[in-house]
Amino acid sequence: MNTDDFSKAQGHWVLAKMGKRVLRPGGKELTEQLVAALNISSKDDVVEFAPGLGYTASLTLEKKPHSYIGVDADEEAVKMLNEKIKGTNVTFSLGSAAQTNLEANSKDKVYGEAMLTMHADHRKSEIIQEAHRILKKGGLYAIHELGLTEVNETKKAEIQKDLAMAIKVNARPLTQDEWKVLLEKEGFSIKKTVVNQMHLLEPKRIINDEGFFRTLKIGFNILTHPKARKRVLEMRSVFSKHQKHMNAFVLIAEKK
Ligand SMILES: C[S@@+](CC[C@H](N)C(=O)[O-])C[C@H]1O[C@@H](n2cnc3c(N)ncnc32)[C@H](O)[C@@H]1O
């Protein structure tokens, strides 16, 4: 979560530092649908890839799963999560979702939000393969990621380049069909798709995701941190520029 220099930090950590807790493209609305579709019960062993600030982890833990493991690649995030969220059979560990070292065929539900988009396609496949490896047959894998719509290769490249410049992450969103193929190629069948607009930095979505008072606080933080403000405005401008071609979606897939 390195935000020592706001001009170079990854966009999601800039937003987190400003007080934003919901860092996924489809907002709280899509997350709630993801959790509902997973139908988590007290029998389930659940793994979350990239819990980040733990927003969805808290929703999942309300369902009292048999066990929960969150694997995130950011040391500071994992430390904060271990301090903030505690429970029986609840663990947050530092590591890569591409190699969790968890036992094969041992989990009932696996999910990850706003994390595959950050990776090149071969790395996306490695992470999907890992979800497949640790899931039991019939287990569910849910993703919540950034989608592209009505794009040709030129537009896609332009969006990826603009996003990389603005969020300082080599974001590689794909069309919904491409995301589906990626999952199907690794042995999943798609059970459900939910789409939403990509309104991460639109005022209405921020209020919906964060609540009125936290939104005021975020606004105040942005106003009083000029370097962060510059970054947030750049991100917002890129999101607005490509709004027509970007969306957010949840896919629920089953291990065949
Ligand atoms: C944009 S944030 C999303 C966080 C959270 N899932 C959310 O939606 O609010 C991206 C998160 O992915 C984590 N991450 C990125 N690549 C990862 C990987 N290969 N394995 C585990 N975590 C990863 C980052 O550390 C960060 O916490």
The ligand as a Tripos MOL2 file, in Angstrom:
@<TRIPOS>MOLECULE
LIG
   27    29     1     0     0
SMALL
NO_CHARGES

@<TRIPOS>ATOM
      1 C1         -7.9030   -2.7050   -6.6370 C.3       1 LIG1
      2 S1         -7.4940   -3.4820   -5.1370 S.3       1 LIG1
      3 C2         -8.9970   -4.3860   -4.8190 C.3       1 LIG1
      4 C3         -9.1350   -4.7930   -3.4070 C.3       1 LIG1
      5 C4        -10.4640   -5.4430   -3.0340 C.3       1 LIG1
      6 N1        -10.6200   -6.7520   -3.6750 N.3       1 LIG1
      7 C5        -11.6240   -4.5500   -3.4020 C.2       1 LIG1
      8 O1        -12.2960   -4.8700   -4.3980 O.co2     1 LIG1
      9 O2        -11.8620   -3.5530   -2.7290 O.co2     1 LIG1
     10 C6         -6.4010   -4.7510   -5.6860 C.3       1 LIG1
     11 C7         -5.9320   -5.7000   -4.6030 C.3       1 LIG1
     12 O3         -5.3750   -6.8500   -5.2400 O.3       1 LIG1
     13 C8         -4.2310   -7.2760   -4.5260 C.3       1 LIG1
     14 N2         -3.5100   -8.1470   -5.4560 N.ar      1 LIG1
     15 C9         -3.0990   -7.8390   -6.6900 C.ar      1 LIG1
     16 N3         -2.5250   -8.9000   -7.2760 N.ar      1 LIG1
     17 C10        -2.6030   -9.9180   -6.3840 C.ar      1 LIG1
     18 C11        -2.2100  -11.2750   -6.4080 C.ar      1 LIG1
     19 N4         -1.6080  -11.8000   -7.4700 N.pl3     1 LIG1
     20 N5         -2.4350  -12.0250   -5.3290 N.ar      1 LIG1
     21 C12        -3.0530  -11.5200   -4.2470 C.ar      1 LIG1
     22 N6         -3.4520  -10.2330   -4.1650 N.ar      1 LIG1
     23 C13        -3.2370   -9.4450   -5.2230 C.ar      1 LIG1
     24 C14        -3.5950   -5.9550   -4.1370 C.3       1 LIG1
     25 O4         -2.6430   -6.0950   -3.1030 O.3       1 LIG1
     26 C15        -4.8250   -5.1630   -3.7100 C.3       1 LIG1
     27 O5         -5.1770   -5.4270   -2.3750 O.3       1 LIG1
@<TRIPOS>BOND
     1     1     2 1
     2     2     3 1
     3     2    10 1
     4     3     4 1
     5     4     5 1
     6     5     6 1
     7     5     7 1
     8     7     8 2
     9     7     9 1
    10    10    11 1
    11    11    12 1
    12    11    26 1
    13    12    13 1
    14    13    14 1
    15    13    24 1
    16    14    15 ar
    17    14    23 ar
    18    15    16 ar
    19    16    17 ar
    20    17    18 ar
    21    17    23 ar
    22    18    19 1
    23    18    20 ar
    24    20    21 ar
    25    21    22 ar
    26    22    23 ar
    27    24    25 1
    28    24    26 1
    29    26    27 1
@<TRIPOS>SUBSTRUCTURE
     1 LIG1         1 GROUP 0 **** ****
